[in-house]
Amino acid sequence: MSGIIDIVVNLFTPQEVELGQTGLDEDFKKQVRMPAEMRGGVTIPDYIKKMDQAGIERSLLIAVRAGDIRVPESFEIPYERVYDVCRQNPDRFSGLAGVDPFRGMEGLNDLETAVKEYGFVGAHLYPHWCELPPNHRKYYPYYAKCCELGIPIMMQVGHNLIYSKNRRLPSVGKPIYLDQVAIDFPELKLIGIHIGIPWAEEMISMCWKHENVYTAGDAYAPKYWPEAFIHYANSYGKHKVMFGTDWPVIDPIRAVDEFNNLNFKDSSKELVLRENAMRVFNLDK
């Protein structure tokens, strides 16, 4: 097996922290036990050193669009910023285009530009920031555009925490809401990230039912992954699970070390850590 693919990574440099483009307040950083010396951000060169130590070959970097930008506490990281990082480090990063369904045709055109001109390999959606479940009709034009462009879309499923006390977001991402989307868009690769906790078995059921639904073990340290999820990833679901960290929530070095302690079969390990992501995101192209 070659290097690991981390499919869920956020920009968390001093620039994003200073500009308020992380969505995380100090209380959340303490809640997830983020080291104090890291809370001001980590530069790209220092993050690449973490990738090297963890054996991560490539990280998929999210150009976040966290909800309707007209609503207080919503934020975005410009596509151009992520494109610039990817362009400077083409062997280490690929971009993911954040979706804001409130931007109409402008957002659809942006998504097409991100894929066709910037080389982004997928789309990313935060349903809770939009306060709309994944099966809401406002997302459907974006799902259709992803089909047209031949890219997958990932989205947070499960509950969400209080990232900032200035805006408490509802948990609208039950995995079962992917059911109708998968039926309506059988050509679209849907990835429910964050395991679906506390509905991990519901997420597994969606992956088992639909050939176009996948999941990822990110945002939770592997030693805390539910037993059902570990069993699924190491057996009959080994073709449906991918590796991620949701950096800066989980440190990549810790994530890989803990994953290696889960005693995965070699065949399952290779699929989860690399080959599934290579296939789903067409990274070999």
FIZAFI-886922 format. One record per residue (C-alpha): residue number from 1; x, y, z. Coordinates in steps of 0.5 Angstrom, whole numbers, plus 500, padded with zeros to 3 digits. Each point is the difference from the previous one (the first is absolute). Layout:
N
<pt tifi="NUM" c1="X" c2="Y" c3="Z"/>
...
***
This chain:
285
<pt tifi="1" c1="500" c2="500" c3="500"/>
<pt tifi="2" c1="502" c2="507" c3="498"/>
<pt tifi="3" c1="499" c2="506" c3="505"/>
<pt tifi="4" c1="493" c2="501" c3="504"/>
<pt tifi="5" c1="495" c2="505" c3="497"/>
<pt tifi="6" c1="497" c2="504" c3="505"/>
<pt tifi="7" c1="493" c2="503" c3="497"/>
<pt tifi="8" c1="498" c2="505" c3="505"/>
<pt tifi="9" c1="505" c2="505" c3="502"/>
<pt tifi="10" c1="498" c2="508" c3="501"/>
<pt tifi="11" c1="505" c2="506" c3="499"/>
<pt tifi="12" c1="502" c2="502" c3="507"/>
<pt tifi="13" c1="506" c2="504" c3="499"/>
<pt tifi="14" c1="501" c2="507" c3="504"/>
<pt tifi="15" c1="497" c2="503" c3="494"/>
<pt tifi="16" c1="493" c2="497" c3="501"/>
<pt tifi="17" c1="500" c2="500" c3="508"/>
<pt tifi="18" c1="501" c2="508" c3="499"/>
<pt tifi="19" c1="495" c2="501" c3="495"/>
<pt tifi="20" c1="495" c2="496" c3="504"/>
<pt tifi="21" c1="499" c2="495" c3="494"/>
<pt tifi="22" c1="500" c2="493" c3="505"/>
<pt tifi="23" c1="494" c2="501" c3="503"/>
<pt tifi="24" c1="503" c2="497" c3="507"/>
<pt tifi="25" c1="500" c2="504" c3="506"/>
<pt tifi="26" c1="505" c2="499" c3="506"/>
<pt tifi="27" c1="495" c2="496" c3="504"/>
<pt tifi="28" c1="499" c2="495" c3="494"/>
<pt tifi="29" c1="508" c2="500" c3="500"/>
<pt tifi="30" c1="500" c2="498" c3="507"/>
<pt tifi="31" c1="494" c2="495" c3="499"/>
<pt tifi="32" c1="504" c2="496" c3="495"/>
<pt tifi="33" c1="506" c2="501" c3="504"/>
<pt tifi="34" c1="504" c2="504" c3="495"/>
<pt tifi="35" c1="507" c2="501" c3="502"/>
<pt tifi="36" c1="501" c2="507" c3="503"/>
<pt tifi="37" c1="506" c2="502" c3="495"/>
<pt tifi="38" c1="496" c2="497" c3="494"/>
<pt tifi="39" c1="494" c2="505" c3="501"/>
<pt tifi="40" c1="503" c2="506" c3="496"/>
<pt tifi="41" c1="500" c2="496" c3="494"/>
<pt tifi="42" c1="505" c2="495" c3="497"/>
<pt tifi="43" c1="504" c2="502" c3="493"/>
<pt tifi="44" c1="500" c2="496" c3="494"/>
<pt tifi="45" c1="507" c2="498" c3="500"/>
<pt tifi="46" c1="499" c2="498" c3="508"/>
<pt tifi="47" c1="494" c2="496" c3="498"/>
<pt tifi="48" c1="503" c2="496" c3="494"/>
<pt tifi="49" c1="506" c2="498" c3="505"/>
<pt tifi="50" c1="494" c2="497" c3="504"/>
<pt tifi="51" c1="497" c2="496" c3="494"/>
<pt tifi="52" c1="507" c2="498" c3="499"/>
<pt tifi="53" c1="501" c2="497" c3="507"/>
<pt tifi="54" c1="493" c2="497" c3="499"/>
<pt tifi="55" c1="502" c2="497" c3="493"/>
<pt tifi="56" c1="494" c2="504" c3="497"/>
<pt tifi="57" c1="501" c2="501" c3="492"/>
<pt tifi="58" c1="495" c2="505" c3="499"/>
<pt tifi="59" c1="494" c2="504" c3="503"/>
<pt tifi="60" c1="494" c2="502" c3="497"/>
<pt tifi="61" c1="499" c2="507" c3="503"/>
<pt tifi="62" c1="494" c2="504" c3="500"/>
<pt tifi="63" c1="498" c2="506" c3="498"/>
<pt tifi="64" c1="494" c2="501" c3="505"/>
<pt tifi="65" c1="494" c2="504" c3="499"/>
<pt tifi="66" c1="497" c2="499" c3="507"/>
<pt tifi="67" c1="492" c2="502" c3="499"/>
<pt tifi="68" c1="497" c2="506" c3="497"/>
<pt tifi="69" c1="506" c2="506" c3="500"/>
<pt tifi="70" c1="494" c2="505" c3="501"/>
<pt tifi="71" c1="499" c2="497" c3="507"/>
<pt tifi="72" c1="504" c2="502" c3="506"/>
<pt tifi="73" c1="506" c2="495" c3="502"/>
<pt tifi="74" c1="499" c2="497" c3="493"/>
<pt tifi="75" c1="507" c2="500" c3="496"/>
<pt tifi="76" c1="504" c2="497" c3="494"/>
<pt tifi="77" c1="507" c2="499" c3="498"/>
<pt tifi="78" c1="501" c2="502" c3="493"/>
<pt tifi="79" c1="501" c2="495" c3="495"/>
<pt tifi="80" c1="506" c2="504" c3="497"/>
<pt tifi="81" c1="503" c2="499" c3="507"/>
<pt tifi="82" c1="499" c2="493" c3="500"/>
<pt tifi="83" c1="502" c2="500" c3="492"/>
<pt tifi="84" c1="507" c2="504" c3="502"/>
<pt tifi="85" c1="502" c2="495" c3="506"/>
<pt tifi="86" c1="498" c2="494" c3="495"/>
<pt tifi="87" c1="504" c2="503" c3="494"/>
<pt tifi="88" c1="506" c2="501" c3="505"/>
<pt tifi="89" c1="500" c2="493" c3="502"/>
<pt tifi="90" c1="497" c2="496" c3="494"/>
<pt tifi="91" c1="503" c2="493" c3="503"/>
<pt tifi="92" c1="497" c2="501" c3="507"/>
<pt tifi="93" c1="493" c2="504" c3="499"/>
<pt tifi="94" c1="494" c2="499" c3="496"/>
<pt tifi="95" c1="494" c2="505" c3="501"/>
<pt tifi="96" c1="493" c2="499" c3="502"/>
<pt tifi="97" c1="494" c2="505" c3="498"/>
<pt tifi="98" c1="496" c2="503" c3="506"/>
<pt tifi="99" c1="492" c2="500" c3="498"/>
<pt tifi="100" c1="496" c2="506" c3="502"/>
<pt tifi="101" c1="493" c2="499" c3="497"/>
<pt tifi="102" c1="498" c2="507" c3="502"/>
<pt tifi="103" c1="504" c2="502" c3="494"/>
<pt tifi="104" c1="496" c2="498" c3="494"/>
<pt tifi="105" c1="503" c2="500" c3="493"/>
<pt tifi="106" c1="506" c2="504" c3="503"/>
<pt tifi="107" c1="502" c2="494" c3="504"/>
<pt tifi="108" c1="499" c2="495" c3="495"/>
<pt tifi="109" c1="504" c2="504" c3="495"/>
<pt tifi="110" c1="506" c2="500" c3="506"/>
<pt tifi="111" c1="499" c2="492" c3="501"/>
<pt tifi="112" c1="501" c2="499" c3="492"/>
<pt tifi="113" c1="506" c2="505" c3="500"/>
<pt tifi="114" c1="503" c2="497" c3="506"/>
<pt tifi="115" c1="500" c2="493" c3="497"/>
<pt tifi="116" c1="502" c2="502" c3="493"/>
<pt tifi="117" c1="505" c2="505" c3="501"/>
<pt tifi="118" c1="503" c2="499" c3="507"/>
<pt tifi="119" c1="500" c2="492" c3="499"/>
<pt tifi="120" c1="496" c2="499" c3="507"/>
<pt tifi="121" c1="498" c2="493" c3="500"/>
<pt tifi="122" c1="493" c2="500" c3="504"/>
<pt tifi="123" c1="495" c2="505" c3="504"/>
<pt tifi="124" c1="499" c2="501" c3="507"/>
<pt tifi="125" c1="493" c2="501" c3="504"/>
<pt tifi="126" c1="499" c2="502" c3="507"/>
<pt tifi="127" c1="492" c2="499" c3="501"/>
<pt tifi="128" c1="500" c2="503" c3="507"/>
<pt tifi="129" c1="503" c2="506" c3="498"/>
<pt tifi="130" c1="495" c2="501" c3="495"/>
<pt tifi="131" c1="495" c2="498" c3="505"/>
<pt tifi="132" c1="497" c2="495" c3="495"/>
<pt tifi="133" c1="500" c2="492" c3="500"/>
<pt tifi="134" c1="504" c2="497" c3="494"/>
<pt tifi="135" c1="493" c2="498" c3="496"/>
<pt tifi="136" c1="498" c2="508" c3="500"/>
<pt tifi="137" c1="498" c2="502" c3="493"/>
<pt tifi="138" c1="505" c2="506" c3="500"/>
<pt tifi="139" c1="506" c2="495" c3="499"/>
<pt tifi="140" c1="497" c2="496" c3="494"/>
<pt tifi="141" c1="503" c2="505" c3="495"/>
<pt tifi="142" c1="507" c2="499" c3="503"/>
<pt tifi="143" c1="499" c2="492" c3="500"/>
<pt tifi="144" c1="498" c2="501" c3="493"/>
<pt tifi="145" c1="506" c2="504" c3="499"/>
<pt tifi="146" c1="505" c2="495" c3="503"/>
<pt tifi="147" c1="497" c2="494" c3="496"/>
<pt tifi="148" c1="501" c2="505" c3="494"/>
<pt tifi="149" c1="507" c2="501" c3="502"/>
<pt tifi="150" c1="501" c2="493" c3="502"/>
<pt tifi="151" c1="502" c2="501" c3="507"/>
<pt tifi="152" c1="498" c2="498" c3="507"/>
<pt tifi="153" c1="497" c2="504" c3="505"/>
<pt tifi="154" c1="502" c2="499" c3="508"/>
<pt tifi="155" c1="496" c2="503" c3="505"/>
<pt tifi="156" c1="500" c2="500" c3="508"/>
<pt tifi="157" c1="495" c2="495" c3="502"/>
<pt tifi="158" c1="498" c2="498" c3="508"/>
<pt tifi="159" c1="499" c2="505" c3="505"/>
<pt tifi="160" c1="505" c2="507" c3="501"/>
<pt tifi="161" c1="503" c2="503" c3="506"/>
<pt tifi="162" c1="500" c2="507" c3="502"/>
<pt tifi="163" c1="505" c2="503" c3="496"/>
<pt tifi="164" c1="499" c2="507" c3="502"/>
<pt tifi="165" c1="495" c2="502" c3="505"/>
<pt tifi="166" c1="498" c2="506" c3="496"/>
<pt tifi="167" c1="496" c2="496" c3="496"/>
<pt tifi="168" c1="498" c2="493" c3="502"/>
<pt tifi="169" c1="498" c2="496" c3="494"/>
<pt tifi="170" c1="495" c2="494" c3="499"/>
<pt tifi="171" c1="502" c2="493" c3="499"/>
<pt tifi="172" c1="496" c2="499" c3="493"/>
<pt tifi="173" c1="505" c2="495" c3="497"/>
<pt tifi="174" c1="497" c2="493" c3="502"/>
<pt tifi="175" c1="503" c2="495" c3="495"/>
<pt tifi="176" c1="493" c2="497" c3="498"/>
<pt tifi="177" c1="499" c2="507" c3="496"/>
<pt tifi="178" c1="505" c2="497" c3="495"/>
<pt tifi="179" c1="495" c2="495" c3="498"/>
<pt tifi="180" c1="495" c2="504" c3="496"/>
<pt tifi="181" c1="506" c2="504" c3="497"/>
<pt tifi="182" c1="504" c2="493" c3="498"/>
<pt tifi="183" c1="493" c2="498" c3="497"/>
<pt tifi="184" c1="499" c2="506" c3="496"/>
<pt tifi="185" c1="508" c2="501" c3="498"/>
<pt tifi="186" c1="502" c2="493" c3="499"/>
<pt tifi="187" c1="506" c2="502" c3="496"/>
<pt tifi="188" c1="503" c2="505" c3="505"/>
<pt tifi="189" c1="505" c2="497" c3="505"/>
<pt tifi="190" c1="497" c2="503" c3="507"/>
<pt tifi="191" c1="505" c2="499" c3="506"/>
<pt tifi="192" c1="497" c2="501" c3="507"/>
<pt tifi="193" c1="506" c2="503" c3="504"/>
<pt tifi="194" c1="501" c2="500" c3="508"/>
<pt tifi="195" c1="498" c2="493" c3="500"/>
<pt tifi="196" c1="493" c2="502" c3="502"/>
<pt tifi="197" c1="500" c2="500" c3="507"/>
<pt tifi="198" c1="496" c2="499" c3="504"/>
<pt tifi="199" c1="497" c2="496" c3="494"/>
<pt tifi="200" c1="506" c2="496" c3="498"/>
<pt tifi="201" c1="495" c2="494" c3="498"/>
<pt tifi="202" c1="496" c2="504" c3="496"/>
<pt tifi="203" c1="505" c2="502" c3="496"/>
<pt tifi="204" c1="503" c2="493" c3="499"/>
<pt tifi="205" c1="493" c2="498" c3="498"/>
<pt tifi="206" c1="500" c2="506" c3="495"/>
<pt tifi="207" c1="506" c2="497" c3="497"/>
<pt tifi="208" c1="498" c2="493" c3="500"/>
<pt tifi="209" c1="493" c2="502" c3="496"/>
<pt tifi="210" c1="503" c2="505" c3="495"/>
<pt tifi="211" c1="506" c2="498" c3="495"/>
<pt tifi="212" c1="501" c2="508" c3="500"/>
<pt tifi="213" c1="501" c2="501" c3="507"/>
<pt tifi="214" c1="506" c2="500" c3="504"/>
<pt tifi="215" c1="503" c2="503" c3="507"/>
<pt tifi="216" c1="506" c2="502" c3="503"/>
<pt tifi="217" c1="503" c2="499" c3="507"/>
<pt tifi="218" c1="502" c2="507" c3="502"/>
<pt tifi="219" c1="499" c2="505" c3="505"/>
<pt tifi="220" c1="501" c2="495" c3="505"/>
<pt tifi="221" c1="506" c2="497" c3="503"/>
<pt tifi="222" c1="500" c2="493" c3="497"/>
<pt tifi="223" c1="501" c2="497" c3="507"/>
<pt tifi="224" c1="493" c2="503" c3="501"/>
<pt tifi="225" c1="497" c2="497" c3="494"/>
<pt tifi="226" c1="493" c2="496" c3="501"/>
<pt tifi="227" c1="501" c2="492" c3="500"/>
<pt tifi="228" c1="495" c2="499" c3="495"/>
<pt tifi="229" c1="504" c2="505" c3="495"/>
<pt tifi="230" c1="507" c2="497" c3="501"/>
<pt tifi="231" c1="496" c2="493" c3="499"/>
<pt tifi="232" c1="497" c2="503" c3="494"/>
<pt tifi="233" c1="507" c2="503" c3="497"/>
<pt tifi="234" c1="504" c2="494" c3="501"/>
<pt tifi="235" c1="495" c2="495" c3="497"/>
<pt tifi="236" c1="494" c2="501" c3="495"/>
<pt tifi="237" c1="500" c2="507" c3="500"/>
<pt tifi="238" c1="508" c2="501" c3="498"/>
<pt tifi="239" c1="498" c2="503" c3="494"/>
<pt tifi="240" c1="496" c2="505" c3="502"/>
<pt tifi="241" c1="504" c2="503" c3="506"/>
<pt tifi="242" c1="505" c2="506" c3="499"/>
<pt tifi="243" c1="505" c2="503" c3="505"/>
<pt tifi="244" c1="500" c2="507" c3="502"/>
<pt tifi="245" c1="502" c2="504" c3="506"/>
<pt tifi="246" c1="496" c2="507" c3="500"/>
<pt tifi="247" c1="506" c2="503" c3="501"/>
<pt tifi="248" c1="501" c2="504" c3="505"/>
<pt tifi="249" c1="495" c2="496" c3="504"/>
<pt tifi="250" c1="504" c2="494" c3="500"/>
<pt tifi="251" c1="508" c2="500" c3="499"/>
<pt tifi="252" c1="502" c2="496" c3="494"/>
<pt tifi="253" c1="506" c2="497" c3="504"/>
<pt tifi="254" c1="495" c2="498" c3="505"/>
<pt tifi="255" c1="495" c2="497" c3="495"/>
<pt tifi="256" c1="505" c2="496" c3="496"/>
<pt tifi="257" c1="503" c2="497" c3="507"/>
<pt tifi="258" c1="493" c2="498" c3="503"/>
<pt tifi="259" c1="497" c2="497" c3="493"/>
<pt tifi="260" c1="507" c2="496" c3="500"/>
<pt tifi="261" c1="498" c2="497" c3="507"/>
<pt tifi="262" c1="493" c2="498" c3="498"/>
<pt tifi="263" c1="503" c2="493" c3="497"/>
<pt tifi="264" c1="497" c2="501" c3="493"/>
<pt tifi="265" c1="501" c2="495" c3="495"/>
<pt tifi="266" c1="505" c2="502" c3="495"/>
<pt tifi="267" c1="495" c2="499" c3="494"/>
<pt tifi="268" c1="495" c2="505" c3="504"/>
<pt tifi="269" c1="505" c2="505" c3="502"/>
<pt tifi="270" c1="503" c2="501" c3="493"/>
<pt tifi="271" c1="493" c2="502" c3="497"/>
<pt tifi="272" c1="498" c2="504" c3="506"/>
<pt tifi="273" c1="506" c2="504" c3="501"/>
<pt tifi="274" c1="501" c2="501" c3="492"/>
<pt tifi="275" c1="497" c2="496" c3="495"/>
<pt tifi="276" c1="493" c2="502" c3="501"/>
<pt tifi="277" c1="502" c2="507" c3="500"/>
<pt tifi="278" c1="504" c2="499" c3="494"/>
<pt tifi="279" c1="494" c2="497" c3="496"/>
<pt tifi="280" c1="494" c2="505" c3="503"/>
<pt tifi="281" c1="504" c2="506" c3="498"/>
<pt tifi="282" c1="503" c2="498" c3="494"/>
<pt tifi="283" c1="507" c2="502" c3="503"/>
<pt tifi="284" c1="504" c2="495" c3="495"/>
<pt tifi="285" c1="498" c2="505" c3="495"/>
***
